[in-house]
């Protein structure tokens, strides 16, 4: 039967139909795909039966529930979010000005024929307006003057220039080159105009840009020349590698240049990180990306941006903004990520942070730190009132030891307010002068900004205004070492400061190992499960003795009823919640933590950026001699060794 079915198949389909239909289709459709496959790989719009699908750019990629416009009910001001409509490139470094000058060229004027005819493009209509062309000529002249300036550090901070440029793909070099600064200044540019630009900046009328008009942005994006069409036009050029002339009408793009002055605070590394911000309409990102890379630009991501802000010594968003919702969310995500990485390692290979005395290795409890230092200052004030003694300008060593041994019970007191980051420039200048600012390595003191030590009334007034505040500081190690993330900033003792005067090789004291009480309790629980009779015979007096021998344990760990519950969710090497006192847990009082830390190539030593308590910093400064003001201790979470460091508050 199968053999008969196989014979019946050609009988059902007529033999005459197949050869008659195939010769008709072969000369029309069969050779055409074969020929197109040899010549080109992509199908052009002319050969396609349907037009290509339009790419969705800009606000079309947003969610419909995302707000893009806000209107003020009182003033009537409307704010539009152009995040998805404008592309921004930030060029950083001493060669950013040279690269930008070689990549961009001011847009050329249209000829008389293009001006006379109506055009759907924005540039021919723009050329018909004489006032707009006069503004464009002024902007082009200023840009030509900018090309003769050696560095962006010579320009005033915040310079903005609007400009219309030609398509940078038309001047793309055949291979990668390195843009070199022009040492010889052109004779065409007047020296007086160059000096006026360096002193006064760009005029106000030249800051205007058609990039802010939505109709112009949409016109430029919709009429952009594709790479395929541009390559086809290049292949038809008589001399290979020469520029397409005249410039196409679709090849004019409105851009905006915003000058970044770099570091403007502190007494050193002025203008570090200066450069330009290049703002483009949507859809033109890659058209400017490739020409910039071909002229020596190296692309950096989020990690490089973080390292740049660290070497620059400036706060980085959202790492150094813990008092805003974005900073809180980032800290929670970072804690979850670090905790997951910690759990991936086997327990025998993990760092035992309990023995190292590190309560929070993956997060920074700023609220608890501010509350504890507020209680410490309140207790000191009550002691002074009870003893009827006035506070001197410096504390004694015994008072510092009492602060370290005191353990305020934060769990029983409710926080009065949330912590804040001190950003008042007047208060920051005053606090920076009290810290006695020095250079990055602490080799010499800066005479600028030094303020004598305040009296008790000034300190009391300062603390009442900023009692729950933390301040952003820059710490420079005075010896070897590399700070790490979430390193602890602590108060040095008198014996620690003597190490600087002795000029010994010892870089700092060492923290003694802490006892891991949770490990012993876990062992007792395991033994108790095997020997229930022995566990039930424990007397309450013995339980109280064990609880008194472990003063730093939280309430959940001290309670014998809840010990089984806490041990089930206990992670080996980490303290469970709630945390004990973060200030007096170690042998040195804790002032704050580090948010960024590494070896700084700009300073030549280990540097860290972080926050410390304002109340704790004032207490430390007043207790230190004049020559040692601002000296603190720094300890990494994975180390027991303290490093001496110098605090600088740059304003």
Number of C-alpha atoms within 10 A of each C-alpha: 6 7 7 8 9 10 11 11 10 10 9 8 10 10 10 8 9 10 10 10 10 11 11 10 11 11 10 10 10 12 12 11 10 10 10 13 12 8 8 9 8 9 10 12 10 8 9 9 7 8 10 9 6 7 9 9 13 17 15 11 9 12 8 9 6 8 10 14 10 12 11 9 8 6 7 9 9 10 11 10 12 16 12 15 19 19 17 16 14 16 23 19 16 18 21 22 25 22 23 21 18 17 21 20 18 20 20 18 18 18 11 11 7 16 17 11 9 9 12 9 16 19 24 22 16 16 20 15 11 10 11 11 14 12 18 24 18 15 24 22 13 21 19 17 21 20 20 20 22 18 18 25 21 14 21 17 17 13 20 22 23 24 28 22 18 21 25 20 18 19 17 20 15 9 7 13 12 13 20 12 19 12 9 8 13 13 8 8 16 10 13 9 12 16 15 11 20 18 12 11 18 21 15 10 12 18 17 17 20 16 23 16 10 13 11 18 21 17 16 24 16 15 14 17 16 9 11 11 11 13 10 10 11 17 12 10 13 8 9 9 14 14 15 14 8 9 16 13 20 19 19 23 25 23 23 23 21 19 23 23 21 21 17 16 14 15 15 14 17 15 19 21 20 23 24 25 17 17 19 21 26 20 20 16 15 10 18 18 15 14 23 24 15 19 21 16 21 10 10 10 7 8 8 11 11 17 16 18 18 23 21 19 24 20 19 17 13 16 17 20 19 22 16 12 11 14 16 15 13 16 20 13 13 15 17 14 12 13 15 11 10 18 12 9 11 9 13 9 8 14 17 19 20 21 17 22 25 26 24 21 22 20 19 21 14 23 17 20 25 28 23 25 24 20 16 19 18 12 14 14 14 12 12 13 12 9 8 9 9 10 14 11 16 16 15 13 14 9 11 20 14 11 19 18 15 15 18 20 11 17 14 7 10 8 16 8 11 13 21 19 20 17 13 9 10 10 15 17 17 18 25 21 21 23 28 27 27 23 16 26 18 18 9 10 13 14 11 11 17 18 16 12 17 13 13 15 10 11 16 14 11 17 17 11 10 18 23 26 24 28 20 25 21 23 31 31 26 20 16 12 20 19 26 21 19 23 25 27 27 27 26 24 20 14 11 20 18 12 16 17 9 9 9 10 9 13 21 22 19 13 16 13 12 15 13 20 15 22 15 11 16 18 11 12 17 11 13 14 12 10 11 11 10 11 14 9 8 10 9 10 9 10 13 13 10 12 17 12 10 14 11 17 21 17 16 17 23 19 15 15 10 12 17 16 12 18 18 9 9 16 14 21 21 23 22 20 13 12 17 22 22 24 27 19 19 20 18 23 25 25 25 30 28 26 22 24 24 18 20 20 11 14 16 11 19 23 29 30 27 24 25 25 29 26 25 25 24 17 19 24 24 23 21 21 12 14 9 17 18 26 28 26 28 31 27 24 23 15 15 17 18 23 26 27 25 26 27 25 23 20 18
